[in-house]
Amino acid sequence: IFVRFVDWSERKRSAQQIIEVLRPQLSQISGVQAFANNPPAFGGFGSAVQFIIRNPNFDSLFVGMDAMLKRARQVRGLTNVDTDLRVNKPELAVSYERDRAEDLGVPVRDVASTMQAMLGGQRASTFTRNNKLYYVMVQLSPEERATPTDMSGLAVRGRNGELIKLEQLASVKEGVGPRQLNHYMRVRSANLSAGLAAGFTLGEALDSLERIAAEVLPSGSTIALGGESRELRESGTSLYFAFALALIFVFMVLASQFESLVHPFTVLMAVPLAVTGALFTLFIAKSSINLYSQIGMILLIGLVTKNSILLVEYTNQLREKGMEVVEALLEAGRIRLRPILMTSVATIMGAVPIALGLGAGSVSRRPLGYAIVGGVLFSTALTLFLVPVVYSLMEGLRVRIGRVRHGAAAATHAMGAE
């Protein structure tokens, strides 16, 4: 059942708050298992946690899932823990006595084909009437196959064409079996699904389930993720690659701009400061590192390097005019302070609405705002001090290396003259 809420401006509670109110009321309905769930932003409809257990042996799979289910329900932060592995479907197990059947001359395939035809139905032929095709089905009437005891009345042909009752060859037992046999990557599997309580992140839930799986699952079992859980793990790896790629591209652009391999390192010193500020802000706001916050950290690479570029570029211009390093850094800091503050404040104010979470569906985007606001603020405050220090050290190192090379070249020239 899908419920569409009225517009955000016409209600006072969020979707998560409404779900928290409905959850205890739905659990009191007898005879059904009902729970409210907020569809995730990625991975389609379904619970946020999709933990898949695989094992080629069904008995081991059932034992492992039962143990996982009991332990998962004890994890604080997981709600509506459930599985699609349900062994509650009535079934009839036919045990075939091979020695007895061999004595009577009845092959196993004859017993199977007889049961298939009499109980399940089998197409024997077709005929056409009034330009319409009809199937000829062989099957017992419904009243003759209504109970399990009716199976014992079936007969098969034995040696010399003698009719032999099924009860002479096999025994029929009533039991229960799985409702369905799911497979994941061609291996029998079962899915454990769960929701997340407020303040409990998906990463923490997956880490908890993986620890439990390592303790309780029988040998031969493997695990996999589905839905939003799989998207989180895959996107996390992709975003780390994107972060590294962004750093490389920025470094290449800066190296071509400054015509140096030293100054780009000075400019990129603002990136660790921004990431530290973003992580600290997420911690203070009790938020999580998710897809949105990781995107915010990638954006910080371009947002915070502009401050370092303003300082380093103007310092290089002053150095070309003959100023000393320290004097040029102090003058660049004084002149560039105002534009740095103006652009940083404008960036922060643009991200504040995202961090405050104003509007429908904006709660999930808050980590993006936290990362941008905290990263830009922290980086701006420290870039004005750290970048000049790193620039001075790099410049001093460059001068010393140049002197050493010049001295080595002069010594080599003198030896050649002798």
Number of C-alpha atoms within 10 A of each C-alpha: 4 6 6 6 10 8 9 13 8 8 10 8 9 13 15 14 11 12 14 14 11 14 16 12 11 14 14 11 10 8 6 9 11 14 15 21 22 15 13 15 11 14 16 11 13 16 24 26 27 21 21 18 25 25 23 15 13 15 10 17 22 19 14 21 26 16 17 20 18 11 15 23 15 11 14 12 18 21 20 19 18 16 18 16 19 14 13 12 11 12 14 14 14 14 11 17 13 14 10 13 19 14 10 17 16 20 14 14 9 13 19 11 15 19 19 14 16 18 20 13 15 17 11 10 10 10 10 9 7 5 7 7 9 11 12 11 14 16 18 14 10 9 8 14 17 12 9 12 13 12 21 15 12 18 18 18 17 18 12 8 10 13 12 19 16 20 15 14 23 18 15 16 12 10 12 13 14 16 14 13 13 15 15 14 8 9 14 16 26 26 23 22 22 23 23 21 15 11 10 15 17 22 15 13 21 17 11 16 19 14 10 17 21 13 11 15 21 16 10 11 17 16 16 16 18 18 18 22 22 18 14 19 15 11 15 16 10 11 16 13 11 14 16 11 13 16 16 12 11 16 18 13 13 21 16 11 12 15 11 11 13 15 23 23 17 22 27 22 18 29 24 14 21 29 24 17 22 31 20 17 22 21 13 10 13 10 17 20 19 19 19 17 24 22 18 21 23 22 17 23 22 15 20 29 24 17 25 25 20 18 27 24 16 18 26 17 13 18 16 11 10 9 15 12 18 15 13 23 24 13 16 21 20 12 14 16 16 11 12 20 15 10 16 22 16 10 17 19 13 14 18 16 14 21 24 15 16 13 12 12 13 14 14 17 18 24 30 24 25 29 32 32 28 22 31 27 22 21 29 24 13 13 23 19 11 16 23 24 15 16 22 15 14 16 15 13 12 12 12 12 12 12 12 11 12 12 12 12 11 12 12 11 11 10 8 8 7 5
